[in-house]
């Protein structure tokens, strides 16, 4: 499985509390912070909920 690189790009002020909590559950604490998660349906669902606040990209597995 690959990884998802998620960057928080827009403030959660003015958005529902559930969306702000989703940002926190992704491990994002500061604006413009980037985190990486293993690509899974759960993470993709959270990204879909806040897609207007974050930027995500899929990082393929490295083959050695």
GUBA-241062 format. One record per residue: residue number from 1; chain; x, y, z of N, C-alpha, C, CB in turn; residue in one letter. Coordinates in Angstrom, 2 decimals, padded with zeros to 5 digits, always signed. Glycine has a CB too. Example, Ala and Ser with C-alpha at 12.3 -4.5 7.8 and 13.67 -1.06 7.14 Angstrom:
<nodes>
{k:1 c:A neast:+013.19 nnorth:-005.69 nup:+007.80 caeast:+012.30 canorth:-004.50 caup:+007.80 ceast:+013.20 cnorth:-003.30 cup:+007.80 cbeast:+011.31 cbnorth:-004.47 cbup:+009.05 r:a} .
{k:2 c:A neast:+012.85 nnorth:-002.25 nup:+007.08 caeast:+013.67 canorth:-001.06 caup:+007.14 ceast:+012.90 cnorth:+000.03 cup:+007.87 cbeast:+014.08 cbnorth:-000.60 cbup:+005.72 r:s} .
</nodes>
This chain:
<nodes>
{k:1 c:A neast:+000.83 nnorth:-001.18 nup:+000.00 caeast:+000.00 canorth:+000.00 caup:+000.00 ceast:+000.87 cnorth:+001.24 cup:+000.00 cbeast:-000.94 cbnorth:+000.00 cbup:+001.21 r:x} .
{k:2 c:A neast:+000.38 nnorth:+002.27 nup:-000.64 caeast:+001.09 canorth:+003.54 caup:-000.67 ceast:+000.78 cnorth:+004.37 cup:+000.56 cbeast:+000.74 cbnorth:+004.31 cbup:-001.92 r:x} .
{k:3 c:A neast:+001.15 nnorth:+005.63 nup:+000.47 caeast:+000.87 canorth:+006.56 caup:+001.56 ceast:+000.16 cnorth:+007.78 cup:+000.99 cbeast:+002.17 cbnorth:+006.98 cbup:+002.29 r:x} .
{k:4 c:A neast:-000.54 nnorth:+008.47 nup:+001.86 caeast:-001.18 canorth:+009.73 caup:+001.51 ceast:-000.40 cnorth:+010.84 cup:+002.20 cbeast:-002.69 cbnorth:+009.74 cbup:+001.94 r:x} .
{k:5 c:A neast:-000.02 nnorth:+011.88 nup:+001.47 caeast:+000.60 canorth:+013.06 caup:+002.05 ceast:-000.49 cnorth:+014.13 cup:+002.10 cbeast:+001.86 cbnorth:+013.55 cbup:+001.22 r:x} .
{k:6 c:A neast:-000.81 nnorth:+014.60 nup:+003.30 caeast:-001.91 canorth:+015.53 caup:+003.51 ceast:-001.36 cnorth:+016.85 cup:+004.05 cbeast:-002.96 cbnorth:+014.93 cbup:+004.46 r:x} .
{k:7 c:A neast:-001.71 nnorth:+017.96 nup:+003.41 caeast:-001.29 canorth:+019.28 caup:+003.83 ceast:-002.51 cnorth:+020.12 cup:+004.15 cbeast:-000.41 cbnorth:+019.97 cbup:+002.75 r:x} .
{k:8 c:A neast:-002.53 nnorth:+020.72 nup:+005.32 caeast:-003.63 canorth:+021.59 caup:+005.73 ceast:-003.42 cnorth:+022.95 cup:+005.10 cbeast:-003.73 cbnorth:+021.70 cbup:+007.29 r:x} .
{k:9 c:A neast:-004.34 nnorth:+023.38 nup:+004.21 caeast:-004.14 canorth:+024.59 caup:+003.43 ceast:-005.09 cnorth:+025.74 cup:+003.76 cbeast:-004.26 cbnorth:+024.27 cbup:+002.00 r:x} .
{k:10 c:A neast:-006.21 nnorth:+025.45 nup:+004.42 caeast:-007.19 canorth:+026.50 caup:+004.69 ceast:-007.72 cnorth:+026.35 cup:+006.11 cbeast:-008.36 cbnorth:+026.44 cbup:+003.66 r:x} .
{k:11 c:A neast:-007.89 nnorth:+027.47 nup:+006.78 caeast:-008.33 canorth:+027.47 caup:+008.17 ceast:-009.72 cnorth:+026.85 cup:+008.33 cbeast:-008.33 cbnorth:+028.88 cbup:+008.72 r:x} .
{k:12 c:A neast:-009.95 nnorth:+026.23 nup:+009.47 caeast:-011.24 canorth:+025.62 caup:+009.77 ceast:-012.22 cnorth:+026.57 cup:+010.43 cbeast:-011.04 cbnorth:+024.42 cbup:+010.64 r:x} .
{k:13 c:A neast:-011.83 nnorth:+027.82 nup:+010.63 caeast:-012.71 canorth:+028.80 caup:+011.26 ceast:-013.94 cnorth:+029.01 cup:+010.37 cbeast:-011.97 cbnorth:+030.14 cbup:+011.51 r:x} .
{k:14 c:A neast:-015.10 nnorth:+028.94 nup:+010.97 caeast:-016.34 canorth:+029.15 caup:+010.23 ceast:-016.93 cnorth:+027.87 cup:+009.65 cbeast:-016.11 cbnorth:+030.12 cbup:+009.13 r:x} .
{k:15 c:A neast:-016.27 nnorth:+026.76 nup:+009.86 caeast:-016.76 canorth:+025.47 caup:+009.37 ceast:-017.28 cnorth:+024.66 cup:+010.55 cbeast:-015.63 cbnorth:+024.69 cbup:+008.62 r:x} .
{k:16 c:A neast:-018.12 nnorth:+023.66 nup:+010.30 caeast:-018.69 canorth:+022.87 caup:+011.39 ceast:-017.61 cnorth:+022.22 cup:+012.27 cbeast:-019.59 cbnorth:+021.79 cbup:+010.83 r:x} .
{k:17 c:A neast:-017.97 nnorth:+022.03 nup:+013.55 caeast:-017.04 canorth:+021.46 caup:+014.52 ceast:-016.54 cnorth:+020.08 cup:+014.09 cbeast:-017.71 cbnorth:+021.36 cbup:+015.88 r:x} .
{k:18 c:A neast:-017.39 nnorth:+019.28 nup:+013.47 caeast:-016.97 canorth:+017.93 caup:+013.04 ceast:-015.83 cnorth:+018.01 cup:+012.03 cbeast:-018.15 cbnorth:+017.18 cbup:+012.42 r:x} .
{k:19 c:A neast:-015.85 nnorth:+019.02 nup:+011.17 caeast:-014.76 canorth:+019.16 caup:+010.19 ceast:-013.47 cnorth:+019.56 cup:+010.88 cbeast:-015.13 cbnorth:+020.19 cbup:+009.11 r:x} .
{k:20 c:A neast:-013.55 nnorth:+020.43 nup:+011.88 caeast:-012.34 canorth:+020.82 caup:+012.63 ceast:-011.79 cnorth:+019.61 cup:+013.39 cbeast:-012.65 cbnorth:+021.97 cbup:+013.62 r:x} .
{k:21 c:A neast:-012.66 nnorth:+018.78 nup:+013.93 caeast:-012.22 canorth:+017.58 caup:+014.63 ceast:-011.60 cnorth:+016.57 cup:+013.67 cbeast:-013.38 cbnorth:+016.94 cbup:+015.39 r:x} .
{k:22 c:A neast:-012.10 nnorth:+016.51 nup:+012.45 caeast:-011.52 canorth:+015.62 caup:+011.44 ceast:-010.10 cnorth:+016.06 cup:+011.11 cbeast:-012.39 cbnorth:+015.60 cbup:+010.16 r:x} .
{k:23 c:A neast:-009.88 nnorth:+017.37 nup:+011.00 caeast:-008.54 canorth:+017.90 caup:+010.76 ceast:-007.61 cnorth:+017.45 cup:+011.89 cbeast:-008.56 cbnorth:+019.45 cbup:+010.65 r:x} .
{k:24 c:A neast:-008.09 nnorth:+017.56 nup:+013.13 caeast:-007.27 canorth:+017.14 caup:+014.28 ceast:-007.00 cnorth:+015.64 cup:+014.25 cbeast:-007.97 cbnorth:+017.52 cbup:+015.59 r:x} .
{k:25 c:A neast:-008.01 nnorth:+014.86 nup:+013.89 caeast:-007.82 canorth:+013.40 caup:+013.90 ceast:-006.85 cnorth:+012.95 cup:+012.80 cbeast:-009.16 cbnorth:+012.69 cbup:+013.73 r:x} .
{k:26 c:A neast:-006.67 nnorth:+013.77 nup:+011.78 caeast:-005.66 canorth:+013.47 caup:+010.76 ceast:-004.25 cnorth:+013.79 cup:+011.27 cbeast:-005.94 cbnorth:+014.26 cbup:+009.48 r:x} .
{k:27 c:A neast:-004.16 nnorth:+014.41 nup:+012.44 caeast:-002.85 canorth:+014.72 caup:+013.02 ceast:-002.34 cnorth:+016.09 cup:+012.65 cbeast:-001.86 cbnorth:+013.70 cbup:+012.59 r:x} .
{k:28 c:A neast:-003.21 nnorth:+016.93 nup:+012.10 caeast:-002.82 canorth:+018.27 caup:+011.69 ceast:-003.07 cnorth:+019.24 cup:+012.83 cbeast:-003.58 cbnorth:+018.71 cbup:+010.42 r:x} .
{k:29 c:A neast:-002.04 nnorth:+019.99 nup:+013.22 caeast:-002.15 canorth:+020.93 caup:+014.33 ceast:-002.00 cnorth:+022.38 cup:+013.89 cbeast:-001.11 cbnorth:+020.61 cbup:+015.37 r:x} .
{k:30 c:A neast:-001.22 nnorth:+022.64 nup:+012.85 caeast:-000.97 canorth:+024.00 caup:+012.39 ceast:-001.25 cnorth:+024.11 cup:+010.90 cbeast:+000.49 cbnorth:+024.43 cbup:+012.70 r:x} .
{k:31 c:A neast:-001.66 nnorth:+025.27 nup:+010.47 caeast:-001.89 canorth:+025.54 caup:+009.07 ceast:-000.59 cnorth:+025.33 cup:+008.29 cbeast:-002.43 cbnorth:+026.98 cbup:+008.87 r:x} .
{k:32 c:A neast:-000.69 nnorth:+024.79 nup:+007.11 caeast:+000.44 canorth:+024.47 caup:+006.23 ceast:+001.30 cnorth:+023.32 cup:+006.75 cbeast:+001.30 cbnorth:+025.70 cbup:+006.04 r:x} .
{k:33 c:A neast:+000.82 nnorth:+022.59 nup:+007.74 caeast:+001.54 canorth:+021.40 caup:+008.23 ceast:+001.23 cnorth:+020.23 cup:+007.29 cbeast:+001.13 cbnorth:+021.06 cbup:+009.70 r:x} .
{k:34 c:A neast:+002.20 nnorth:+019.36 nup:+007.11 caeast:+002.05 canorth:+018.18 caup:+006.27 ceast:+002.27 cnorth:+016.93 cup:+007.10 cbeast:+003.03 cbnorth:+018.23 cbup:+005.07 r:x} .
{k:35 c:A neast:+001.39 nnorth:+015.94 nup:+006.91 caeast:+001.54 canorth:+014.64 caup:+007.57 ceast:+001.40 cnorth:+013.55 cup:+006.53 cbeast:+000.49 cbnorth:+014.47 cbup:+008.72 r:x} .
{k:36 c:A neast:+001.91 nnorth:+012.38 nup:+006.85 caeast:+001.76 canorth:+011.22 caup:+005.96 ceast:+001.05 cnorth:+010.11 cup:+006.71 cbeast:+003.14 cbnorth:+010.73 cbup:+005.44 r:x} .
{k:37 c:A neast:+000.10 nnorth:+009.48 nup:+006.03 caeast:-000.65 canorth:+008.35 caup:+006.58 ceast:-000.63 cnorth:+007.21 cup:+005.58 cbeast:-002.11 cbnorth:+008.76 cbup:+006.92 r:x} .
{k:38 c:A neast:-000.70 nnorth:+005.99 nup:+006.09 caeast:-000.85 canorth:+004.84 caup:+005.22 ceast:-002.19 cnorth:+004.98 cup:+004.50 cbeast:-000.77 cbnorth:+003.48 cbup:+006.02 r:x} .
{k:39 c:A neast:-002.19 nnorth:+004.75 nup:+003.19 caeast:-003.40 canorth:+004.89 caup:+002.39 ceast:-004.41 cnorth:+003.81 cup:+002.80 cbeast:-003.08 cbnorth:+004.80 cbup:+000.88 r:x} .
{k:40 c:A neast:-005.56 nnorth:+004.24 nup:+003.29 caeast:-006.62 canorth:+003.31 caup:+003.67 ceast:-007.97 cnorth:+003.98 cup:+003.40 cbeast:-006.49 cbnorth:+002.87 cbup:+005.16 r:x} .
{k:41 c:A neast:-009.01 nnorth:+003.19 nup:+003.44 caeast:-010.35 canorth:+003.73 caup:+003.21 ceast:-010.74 cnorth:+004.73 cup:+004.30 cbeast:-011.38 cbnorth:+002.60 cbup:+003.13 r:x} .
{k:42 c:A neast:-010.30 nnorth:+004.48 nup:+005.52 caeast:-010.62 canorth:+005.39 caup:+006.63 ceast:-010.00 cnorth:+006.76 cup:+006.38 cbeast:-010.12 cbnorth:+004.80 cbup:+007.96 r:x} .
{k:43 c:A neast:-008.72 nnorth:+006.78 nup:+006.02 caeast:-008.03 canorth:+008.05 caup:+005.78 ceast:-008.64 cnorth:+008.74 cup:+004.56 cbeast:-006.52 cbnorth:+007.82 cbup:+005.57 r:x} .
{k:44 c:A neast:-008.94 nnorth:+007.99 nup:+003.52 caeast:-009.56 canorth:+008.60 caup:+002.34 ceast:-010.92 cnorth:+009.21 cup:+002.67 cbeast:-009.71 cbnorth:+007.55 cbup:+001.23 r:x} .
{k:45 c:A neast:-011.68 nnorth:+008.57 nup:+003.57 caeast:-012.96 canorth:+009.11 caup:+003.98 ceast:-012.81 cnorth:+010.42 cup:+004.74 cbeast:-013.70 cbnorth:+008.11 cbup:+004.84 r:x} .
{k:46 c:A neast:-011.81 nnorth:+010.48 nup:+005.62 caeast:-011.57 canorth:+011.72 caup:+006.36 ceast:-011.13 cnorth:+012.84 cup:+005.42 cbeast:-010.50 cbnorth:+011.50 cbup:+007.45 r:x} .
{k:47 c:A neast:-010.29 nnorth:+012.51 nup:+004.44 caeast:-009.85 canorth:+013.51 caup:+003.47 ceast:-011.05 cnorth:+014.01 cup:+002.66 cbeast:-008.78 cbnorth:+012.93 cbup:+002.53 r:x} .
{k:48 c:A neast:-011.95 nnorth:+013.11 nup:+002.30 caeast:-013.13 canorth:+013.51 caup:+001.53 ceast:-014.01 cnorth:+014.47 cup:+002.31 cbeast:-013.93 cbnorth:+012.27 cbup:+001.13 r:x} .
{k:49 c:A neast:-014.08 nnorth:+014.30 nup:+003.64 caeast:-014.90 canorth:+015.18 caup:+004.48 ceast:-014.36 cnorth:+016.61 cup:+004.52 cbeast:-014.97 cbnorth:+014.63 cbup:+005.89 r:x} .
{k:50 c:A neast:-013.05 nnorth:+016.77 nup:+004.42 caeast:-012.44 canorth:+018.09 caup:+004.53 ceast:-011.61 cnorth:+018.44 cup:+003.29 cbeast:-011.55 cbnorth:+018.15 cbup:+005.79 r:x} .
{k:51 c:A neast:-012.02 nnorth:+017.93 nup:+002.13 caeast:-011.24 canorth:+018.14 caup:+000.91 ceast:-011.10 cnorth:+019.61 cup:+000.54 cbeast:-011.87 cbnorth:+017.39 cbup:-000.23 r:x} .
{k:52 c:A neast:-012.01 nnorth:+020.47 nup:+001.02 caeast:-011.93 canorth:+021.90 caup:+000.74 ceast:-010.94 cnorth:+022.61 cup:+001.67 cbeast:-013.31 cbnorth:+022.53 cbup:+000.88 r:x} .
{k:53 c:A neast:-010.42 nnorth:+021.91 nup:+002.67 caeast:-009.48 canorth:+022.49 caup:+003.62 ceast:-008.06 cnorth:+021.93 cup:+003.50 cbeast:-009.98 cbnorth:+022.28 cbup:+005.02 r:x} .
{k:54 c:A neast:-007.91 nnorth:+020.81 nup:+002.80 caeast:-006.61 canorth:+020.15 caup:+002.71 ceast:-006.25 cnorth:+019.86 cup:+001.25 cbeast:-006.61 cbnorth:+018.85 cbup:+003.53 r:x} .
{k:55 c:A neast:-004.96 nnorth:+019.58 nup:+001.06 caeast:-004.47 canorth:+019.10 caup:-000.24 ceast:-003.84 cnorth:+017.74 cup:+000.04 cbeast:-003.43 cbnorth:+020.11 cbup:-000.92 r:x} .
{k:56 c:A neast:-004.16 nnorth:+016.76 nup:-000.77 caeast:-003.59 canorth:+015.43 caup:-000.56 ceast:-003.00 cnorth:+014.90 cup:-001.85 cbeast:-004.66 cbnorth:+014.47 cbup:-000.03 r:x} .
{k:57 c:A neast:-001.99 nnorth:+014.06 nup:-001.69 caeast:-001.37 canorth:+013.42 caup:-002.83 ceast:-000.99 cnorth:+012.00 cup:-002.44 cbeast:-000.13 cbnorth:+014.22 cbup:-003.33 r:x} .
{k:58 c:A neast:-001.08 nnorth:+011.10 nup:-003.38 caeast:-000.75 canorth:+009.72 caup:-003.15 ceast:+000.73 cnorth:+009.51 cup:-003.42 cbeast:-001.61 cbnorth:+008.79 cbup:-004.04 r:x} .
{k:59 c:A neast:+001.42 nnorth:+008.89 nup:-002.47 caeast:+002.84 canorth:+008.59 caup:-002.62 ceast:+002.93 cnorth:+007.07 cup:-002.87 cbeast:+003.68 cbnorth:+009.03 cbup:-001.32 r:x} .
{k:60 c:A neast:+003.37 nnorth:+006.65 nup:-004.06 caeast:+003.45 canorth:+005.21 caup:-004.34 ceast:+004.53 cnorth:+004.53 cup:-003.51 cbeast:+003.72 cbnorth:+004.98 cbup:-005.82 r:x} .
{k:61 c:A neast:+004.40 nnorth:+003.22 nup:-003.37 caeast:+005.41 canorth:+002.43 caup:-002.66 ceast:+006.73 cnorth:+002.51 cup:-003.41 cbeast:+004.96 cbnorth:+000.95 cbup:-002.51 r:x} .
{k:62 c:A neast:+007.82 nnorth:+002.51 nup:-002.65 caeast:+009.14 canorth:+002.49 caup:-003.25 ceast:+009.57 cnorth:+001.04 cup:-003.42 cbeast:+010.16 cbnorth:+003.27 cbup:-002.39 r:x} .
{k:63 c:A neast:+009.97 nnorth:+000.67 nup:-004.61 caeast:+010.40 canorth:-000.69 caup:-004.88 ceast:+011.94 cnorth:-000.69 cup:-004.92 cbeast:+009.79 cbnorth:-001.22 cbup:-006.23 r:x} .
{k:64 c:A neast:+012.52 nnorth:-001.58 nup:-004.14 caeast:+013.99 canorth:-001.64 caup:-004.10 ceast:+014.49 cnorth:-002.83 cup:-004.86 cbeast:+014.50 cbnorth:-001.69 cbup:-002.65 r:x} .
</nodes>
